[in-house]
Amino acid sequence: MTHGMRTDTHTQFPGERRDWRETATRYALLPLRIFLGVTFIYAGLDKLTDSAFMKASGSGSIGDMMRTVRDSSAIPALVDLSLKNPVGFGYAIAFGELAVGIGTLIGLLARLAAFGGALISLSLWLTVSWASDPYYFGNDLPYLFCWTPLVLAGASYWSLDAVIRRRRRQQTGY
């Protein structure tokens, strides 16, 4: 039986050339990593620089938004928790998005950063985007699934994780 996917993998020997499929496979997650990293950095900075957002009440504030979505969210208790200190919650989300974005973009603790991004996306989907009808109009669910390959694979190329891994191997002789 013939399959459309190559299953033969091996270590590249010095002087051996890779074909375009191997190169494409090697860097396949890099565009996703760049997109998610830049997007989450932008989202975090946008929240931190918006004077209306970081307030407990008023038009465009985090508190007003959370009160608006409370009754339509999948987990109202999570919204109630955020309403105990909406400004603190807003800062937590903003700094969380910054940490996730920076970690993803530079590839430092990439799996942990991706897991954090997935958790942020999941919590936003279950609260803010839950009432979107049809469900695919809410953007947080696709973001959740975009984080999944990075949680599984990490950032193996063009990342600080790869540099650290390479240095450890050199020190241990592997």
Summary of the structure (lengths in Angstrom):
residues: 174
radius of gyration: 20.3
end to end distance: 37.6
largest distance: 64.2
contacts: 486
relative contact order: 0.13
helix: 66%
strand: 0%
